[in-house]
Amino acid sequence: MILQTAELSPSQKAAIEDGAPKGVDTAQREDAVLKMRHQLSLLDLSQRRKSIEEWMASLMGDVDAELTA
């Protein structure tokens, strides 16, 4: 069952009738990517996320160090 709710405001109606989502053009997207990469490059290595391969390599290195000690 669908219940009626309050009437939409004129701006809400216009937004629904307009309907076309506003996208980001390619230049804006590339600019955002470059900014994100720059911000990531400023982080300490300790703050960066490691890939699964990086975690495995560091874990295996710890295990190897323990075995040889």
Jmol script that loads the backbone (N, CA, C; Angstrom):
load data "model"
ATOM      1  N   MET A   1       0.841  -1.172   0.000  1.00  0.00           N
ATOM      2  CA  MET A   1       0.000   0.000   0.000  1.00  0.00           C
ATOM      3  C   MET A   1       0.890   1.241   0.000  1.00  0.00           C
ATOM      4  N   ILE A   2       0.596   2.174  -0.855  1.00  0.00           N
ATOM      5  CA  ILE A   2       1.361   3.420  -0.939  1.00  0.00           C
ATOM      6  C   ILE A   2       0.543   4.516  -0.274  1.00  0.00           C
ATOM      7  N   LEU A   3       1.158   5.179   0.660  1.00  0.00           N
ATOM      8  CA  LEU A   3       0.487   6.267   1.360  1.00  0.00           C
ATOM      9  C   LEU A   3       0.868   7.587   0.725  1.00  0.00           C
ATOM     10  N   GLN A   4      -0.082   8.486   0.677  1.00  0.00           N
ATOM     11  CA  GLN A   4       0.203   9.823   0.171  1.00  0.00           C
ATOM     12  C   GLN A   4       0.965  10.604   1.235  1.00  0.00           C
ATOM     13  N   THR A   5       1.980  11.290   0.824  1.00  0.00           N
ATOM     14  CA  THR A   5       2.730  12.139   1.741  1.00  0.00           C
ATOM     15  C   THR A   5       2.473  13.586   1.371  1.00  0.00           C
ATOM     16  N   ALA A   6       3.149  14.464   2.022  1.00  0.00           N
ATOM     17  CA  ALA A   6       2.974  15.892   1.748  1.00  0.00           C
ATOM     18  C   ALA A   6       3.274  16.191   0.288  1.00  0.00           C
ATOM     19  N   GLU A   7       2.662  17.225  -0.209  1.00  0.00           N
ATOM     20  CA  GLU A   7       2.885  17.647  -1.589  1.00  0.00           C
ATOM     21  C   GLU A   7       4.337  18.080  -1.771  1.00  0.00           C
ATOM     22  N   LEU A   8       4.842  17.889  -2.969  1.00  0.00           N
ATOM     23  CA  LEU A   8       6.196  18.322  -3.287  1.00  0.00           C
ATOM     24  C   LEU A   8       6.232  19.829  -3.475  1.00  0.00           C
ATOM     25  N   SER A   9       7.366  20.399  -3.083  1.00  0.00           N
ATOM     26  CA  SER A   9       7.548  21.828  -3.302  1.00  0.00           C
ATOM     27  C   SER A   9       7.819  22.055  -4.788  1.00  0.00           C
ATOM     28  N   PRO A  10       7.635  23.275  -5.272  1.00  0.00           N
ATOM     29  CA  PRO A  10       7.924  23.553  -6.688  1.00  0.00           C
ATOM     30  C   PRO A  10       9.353  23.206  -7.084  1.00  0.00           C
ATOM     31  N   SER A  11      10.319  23.440  -6.198  1.00  0.00           N
ATOM     32  CA  SER A  11      11.706  23.123  -6.541  1.00  0.00           C
ATOM     33  C   SER A  11      11.913  21.615  -6.615  1.00  0.00           C
ATOM     34  N   GLN A  12      11.234  20.852  -5.745  1.00  0.00           N
ATOM     35  CA  GLN A  12      11.332  19.396  -5.800  1.00  0.00           C
ATOM     36  C   GLN A  12      10.713  18.874  -7.093  1.00  0.00           C
ATOM     37  N   LYS A  13       9.562  19.426  -7.459  1.00  0.00           N
ATOM     38  CA  LYS A  13       8.909  19.009  -8.708  1.00  0.00           C
ATOM     39  C   LYS A  13       9.807  19.301  -9.901  1.00  0.00           C
ATOM     40  N   ALA A  14      10.419  20.490  -9.913  1.00  0.00           N
ATOM     41  CA  ALA A  14      11.290  20.868 -11.028  1.00  0.00           C
ATOM     42  C   ALA A  14      12.493  19.935 -11.103  1.00  0.00           C
ATOM     43  N   ALA A  15      13.036  19.564  -9.957  1.00  0.00           N
ATOM     44  CA  ALA A  15      14.193  18.674  -9.943  1.00  0.00           C
ATOM     45  C   ALA A  15      13.827  17.299 -10.471  1.00  0.00           C
ATOM     46  N   ILE A  16      12.654  16.819 -10.115  1.00  0.00           N
ATOM     47  CA  ILE A  16      12.210  15.503 -10.590  1.00  0.00           C
ATOM     48  C   ILE A  16      11.917  15.538 -12.077  1.00  0.00           C
ATOM     49  N   GLU A  17      11.262  16.598 -12.523  1.00  0.00           N
ATOM     50  CA  GLU A  17      10.908  16.702 -13.939  1.00  0.00           C
ATOM     51  C   GLU A  17      12.141  16.921 -14.809  1.00  0.00           C
ATOM     52  N   ASP A  18      13.141  17.632 -14.269  1.00  0.00           N
ATOM     53  CA  ASP A  18      14.381  17.836 -15.013  1.00  0.00           C
ATOM     54  C   ASP A  18      15.026  16.477 -15.266  1.00  0.00           C
ATOM     55  N   GLY A  19      15.148  15.687 -14.255  1.00  0.00           N
ATOM     56  CA  GLY A  19      15.508  14.281 -14.357  1.00  0.00           C
ATOM     57  C   GLY A  19      16.899  13.940 -14.815  1.00  0.00           C
ATOM     58  N   ALA A  20      17.559  14.756 -15.560  1.00  0.00           N
ATOM     59  CA  ALA A  20      18.874  14.412 -16.088  1.00  0.00           C
ATOM     60  C   ALA A  20      19.933  14.633 -15.006  1.00  0.00           C
ATOM     61  N   PRO A  21      20.592  13.558 -14.597  1.00  0.00           N
ATOM     62  CA  PRO A  21      21.642  13.751 -13.607  1.00  0.00           C
ATOM     63  C   PRO A  21      22.802  14.543 -14.200  1.00  0.00           C
ATOM     64  N   LYS A  22      23.352  15.380 -13.398  1.00  0.00           N
ATOM     65  CA  LYS A  22      24.458  16.213 -13.859  1.00  0.00           C
ATOM     66  C   LYS A  22      25.754  15.437 -13.678  1.00  0.00           C
ATOM     67  N   GLY A  23      26.434  15.182 -14.740  1.00  0.00           N
ATOM     68  CA  GLY A  23      27.670  14.407 -14.697  1.00  0.00           C
ATOM     69  C   GLY A  23      28.890  15.298 -14.654  1.00  0.00           C
ATOM     70  N   VAL A  24      30.017  14.675 -14.503  1.00  0.00           N
ATOM     71  CA  VAL A  24      31.298  15.383 -14.482  1.00  0.00           C
ATOM     72  C   VAL A  24      31.965  15.143 -15.824  1.00  0.00           C
ATOM     73  N   ASP A  25      32.474  16.217 -16.430  1.00  0.00           N
ATOM     74  CA  ASP A  25      33.130  16.022 -17.716  1.00  0.00           C
ATOM     75  C   ASP A  25      34.519  15.417 -17.511  1.00  0.00           C
ATOM     76  N   THR A  26      35.110  14.993 -18.578  1.00  0.00           N
ATOM     77  CA  THR A  26      36.384  14.270 -18.525  1.00  0.00           C
ATOM     78  C   THR A  26      37.498  15.114 -17.915  1.00  0.00           C
ATOM     79  N   ALA A  27      37.546  16.384 -18.247  1.00  0.00           N
ATOM     80  CA  ALA A  27      38.602  17.256 -17.719  1.00  0.00           C
ATOM     81  C   ALA A  27      38.498  17.380 -16.200  1.00  0.00           C
ATOM     82  N   GLN A  28      37.267  17.532 -15.692  1.00  0.00           N
ATOM     83  CA  GLN A  28      37.076  17.635 -14.247  1.00  0.00           C
ATOM     84  C   GLN A  28      37.463  16.330 -13.560  1.00  0.00           C
ATOM     85  N   ARG A  29      37.141  15.222 -14.186  1.00  0.00           N
ATOM     86  CA  ARG A  29      37.467  13.909 -13.613  1.00  0.00           C
ATOM     87  C   ARG A  29      38.986  13.714 -13.551  1.00  0.00           C
ATOM     88  N   GLU A  30      39.679  14.045 -14.632  1.00  0.00           N
ATOM     89  CA  GLU A  30      41.133  13.921 -14.660  1.00  0.00           C
ATOM     90  C   GLU A  30      41.784  14.825 -13.627  1.00  0.00           C
ATOM     91  N   ASP A  31      41.251  16.035 -13.466  1.00  0.00           N
ATOM     92  CA  ASP A  31      41.771  16.960 -12.465  1.00  0.00           C
ATOM     93  C   ASP A  31      41.600  16.376 -11.065  1.00  0.00           C
ATOM     94  N   ALA A  32      40.448  15.785 -10.794  1.00  0.00           N
ATOM     95  CA  ALA A  32      40.201  15.169  -9.493  1.00  0.00           C
ATOM     96  C   ALA A  32      41.149  13.997  -9.250  1.00  0.00           C
ATOM     97  N   VAL A  33      41.405  13.203 -10.287  1.00  0.00           N
ATOM     98  CA  VAL A  33      42.324  12.067 -10.158  1.00  0.00           C
ATOM     99  C   VAL A  33      43.730  12.559  -9.824  1.00  0.00           C
ATOM    100  N   LEU A  34      44.180  13.589 -10.513  1.00  0.00           N
ATOM    101  CA  LEU A  34      45.517  14.133 -10.243  1.00  0.00           C
ATOM    102  C   LEU A  34      45.630  14.691  -8.829  1.00  0.00           C
ATOM    103  N   LYS A  35      44.579  15.370  -8.369  1.00  0.00           N
ATOM    104  CA  LYS A  35      44.594  15.904  -7.011  1.00  0.00           C
ATOM    105  C   LYS A  35      44.639  14.777  -5.984  1.00  0.00           C
ATOM    106  N   MET A  36      43.869  13.720  -6.221  1.00  0.00           N
ATOM    107  CA  MET A  36      43.854  12.587  -5.309  1.00  0.00           C
ATOM    108  C   MET A  36      45.216  11.907  -5.272  1.00  0.00           C
ATOM    109  N   ARG A  37      45.833  11.713  -6.422  1.00  0.00           N
ATOM    110  CA  ARG A  37      47.160  11.099  -6.463  1.00  0.00           C
ATOM    111  C   ARG A  37      48.184  11.945  -5.717  1.00  0.00           C
ATOM    112  N   HIS A  38      48.082  13.260  -5.879  1.00  0.00           N
ATOM    113  CA  HIS A  38      48.997  14.154  -5.179  1.00  0.00           C
ATOM    114  C   HIS A  38      48.813  14.031  -3.668  1.00  0.00           C
ATOM    115  N   GLN A  39      47.555  14.023  -3.214  1.00  0.00           N
ATOM    116  CA  GLN A  39      47.297  13.895  -1.780  1.00  0.00           C
ATOM    117  C   GLN A  39      47.813  12.563  -1.242  1.00  0.00           C
ATOM    118  N   LEU A  40      47.636  11.500  -2.006  1.00  0.00           N
ATOM    119  CA  LEU A  40      48.127  10.192  -1.584  1.00  0.00           C
ATOM    120  C   LEU A  40      49.647  10.160  -1.517  1.00  0.00           C
ATOM    121  N   SER A  41      50.298  10.878  -2.420  1.00  0.00           N
ATOM    122  CA  SER A  41      51.759  10.888  -2.410  1.00  0.00           C
ATOM    123  C   SER A  41      52.302  11.627  -1.195  1.00  0.00           C
ATOM    124  N   LEU A  42      51.494  12.485  -0.571  1.00  0.00           N
ATOM    125  CA  LEU A  42      51.932  13.234   0.595  1.00  0.00           C
ATOM    126  C   LEU A  42      51.846  12.424   1.887  1.00  0.00           C
ATOM    127  N   LEU A  43      51.121  11.323   1.866  1.00  0.00           N
ATOM    128  CA  LEU A  43      50.960  10.513   3.067  1.00  0.00           C
ATOM    129  C   LEU A  43      52.243   9.778   3.417  1.00  0.00           C
ATOM    130  N   ASP A  44      52.445   9.535   4.686  1.00  0.00           N
ATOM    131  CA  ASP A  44      53.533   8.671   5.126  1.00  0.00           C
ATOM    132  C   ASP A  44      53.271   7.263   4.622  1.00  0.00           C
ATOM    133  N   LEU A  45      54.321   6.481   4.490  1.00  0.00           N
ATOM    134  CA  LEU A  45      54.131   5.085   4.110  1.00  0.00           C
ATOM    135  C   LEU A  45      53.289   4.349   5.142  1.00  0.00           C
ATOM    136  N   SER A  46      53.396   4.741   6.405  1.00  0.00           N
ATOM    137  CA  SER A  46      52.623   4.084   7.452  1.00  0.00           C
ATOM    138  C   SER A  46      51.133   4.375   7.328  1.00  0.00           C
ATOM    139  N   GLN A  47      50.774   5.463   6.653  1.00  0.00           N
ATOM    140  CA  GLN A  47      49.366   5.824   6.508  1.00  0.00           C
ATOM    141  C   GLN A  47      48.753   5.267   5.230  1.00  0.00           C
ATOM    142  N   ARG A  48      49.572   4.781   4.332  1.00  0.00           N
ATOM    143  CA  ARG A  48      49.057   4.257   3.069  1.00  0.00           C
ATOM    144  C   ARG A  48      48.511   2.860   3.282  1.00  0.00           C
ATOM    145  N   ARG A  49      47.538   2.506   2.497  1.00  0.00           N
ATOM    146  CA  ARG A  49      46.997   1.157   2.554  1.00  0.00           C
ATOM    147  C   ARG A  49      47.909   0.225   1.786  1.00  0.00           C
ATOM    148  N   LYS A  50      48.108  -0.944   2.338  1.00  0.00           N
ATOM    149  CA  LYS A  50      48.940  -1.928   1.673  1.00  0.00           C
ATOM    150  C   LYS A  50      48.060  -2.858   0.851  1.00  0.00           C
ATOM    151  N   SER A  51      48.633  -3.338  -0.239  1.00  0.00           N
ATOM    152  CA  SER A  51      47.935  -4.339  -1.026  1.00  0.00           C
ATOM    153  C   SER A  51      48.091  -5.690  -0.344  1.00  0.00           C
ATOM    154  N   ILE A  52      47.322  -6.660  -0.771  1.00  0.00           N
ATOM    155  CA  ILE A  52      47.424  -8.008  -0.222  1.00  0.00           C
ATOM    156  C   ILE A  52      48.839  -8.538  -0.423  1.00  0.00           C
ATOM    157  N   GLU A  53      49.408  -8.281  -1.598  1.00  0.00           N
ATOM    158  CA  GLU A  53      50.754  -8.752  -1.885  1.00  0.00           C
ATOM    159  C   GLU A  53      51.768  -8.124  -0.930  1.00  0.00           C
ATOM    160  N   GLU A  54      51.595  -6.818  -0.634  1.00  0.00           N
ATOM    161  CA  GLU A  54      52.510  -6.147   0.280  1.00  0.00           C
ATOM    162  C   GLU A  54      52.389  -6.712   1.693  1.00  0.00           C
ATOM    163  N   TRP A  55      51.155  -6.975   2.127  1.00  0.00           N
ATOM    164  CA  TRP A  55      50.965  -7.565   3.450  1.00  0.00           C
ATOM    165  C   TRP A  55      51.609  -8.948   3.515  1.00  0.00           C
ATOM    166  N   MET A  56      51.397  -9.758   2.497  1.00  0.00           N
ATOM    167  CA  MET A  56      51.963 -11.104   2.486  1.00  0.00           C
ATOM    168  C   MET A  56      53.489 -11.046   2.506  1.00  0.00           C
ATOM    169  N   ALA A  57      54.058 -10.128   1.738  1.00  0.00           N
ATOM    170  CA  ALA A  57      55.517 -10.013   1.703  1.00  0.00           C
ATOM    171  C   ALA A  57      56.055  -9.598   3.067  1.00  0.00           C
ATOM    172  N   SER A  58      55.386  -8.650   3.723  1.00  0.00           N
ATOM    173  CA  SER A  58      55.872  -8.224   5.038  1.00  0.00           C
ATOM    174  C   SER A  58      55.675  -9.322   6.074  1.00  0.00           C
ATOM    175  N   LEU A  59      54.558 -10.040   5.987  1.00  0.00           N
ATOM    176  CA  LEU A  59      54.338 -11.148   6.920  1.00  0.00           C
ATOM    177  C   LEU A  59      55.348 -12.270   6.698  1.00  0.00           C
ATOM    178  N   MET A  60      55.587 -12.598   5.453  1.00  0.00           N
ATOM    179  CA  MET A  60      56.545 -13.661   5.152  1.00  0.00           C
ATOM    180  C   MET A  60      57.957 -13.238   5.564  1.00  0.00           C
ATOM    181  N   GLY A  61      58.263 -11.969   5.427  1.00  0.00           N
ATOM    182  CA  GLY A  61      59.556 -11.468   5.872  1.00  0.00           C
ATOM    183  C   GLY A  61      59.700 -11.612   7.376  1.00  0.00           C
ATOM    184  N   ASP A  62      58.623 -11.319   8.133  1.00  0.00           N
ATOM    185  CA  ASP A  62      58.652 -11.483   9.584  1.00  0.00           C
ATOM    186  C   ASP A  62      58.838 -12.943   9.958  1.00  0.00           C
ATOM    187  N   VAL A  63      58.161 -13.840   9.258  1.00  0.00           N
ATOM    188  CA  VAL A  63      58.271 -15.274   9.538  1.00  0.00           C
ATOM    189  C   VAL A  63      59.681 -15.746   9.227  1.00  0.00           C
ATOM    190  N   ASP A  64      60.221 -15.316   8.084  1.00  0.00           N
ATOM    191  CA  ASP A  64      61.586 -15.709   7.721  1.00  0.00           C
ATOM    192  C   ASP A  64      62.593 -15.217   8.749  1.00  0.00           C
ATOM    193  N   ALA A  65      62.400 -13.988   9.243  1.00  0.00           N
ATOM    194  CA  ALA A  65      63.310 -13.423  10.233  1.00  0.00           C
ATOM    195  C   ALA A  65      63.244 -14.220  11.532  1.00  0.00           C
ATOM    196  N   GLU A  66      62.035 -14.642  11.929  1.00  0.00           N
ATOM    197  CA  GLU A  66      61.879 -15.427  13.156  1.00  0.00           C
ATOM    198  C   GLU A  66      62.511 -16.808  13.001  1.00  0.00           C
ATOM    199  N   LEU A  67      62.384 -17.401  11.823  1.00  0.00           N
ATOM    200  CA  LEU A  67      62.923 -18.740  11.598  1.00  0.00           C
ATOM    201  C   LEU A  67      64.448 -18.727  11.587  1.00  0.00           C
ATOM    202  N   THR A  68      65.054 -17.673  11.067  1.00  0.00           N
ATOM    203  CA  THR A  68      66.502 -17.616  10.986  1.00  0.00           C
ATOM    204  C   THR A  68      67.145 -17.128  12.280  1.00  0.00           C
ATOM    205  N   ALA A  69      66.356 -16.553  13.175  1.00  0.00           N
ATOM    206  CA  ALA A  69      66.908 -16.015  14.436  1.00  0.00           C
ATOM    207  C   ALA A  69      67.134 -17.074  15.475  1.00  0.00           C
TER     208      ALA A  69
END
end "model"
wireframe off; spacefill off
backbone 0.3
color backbone group
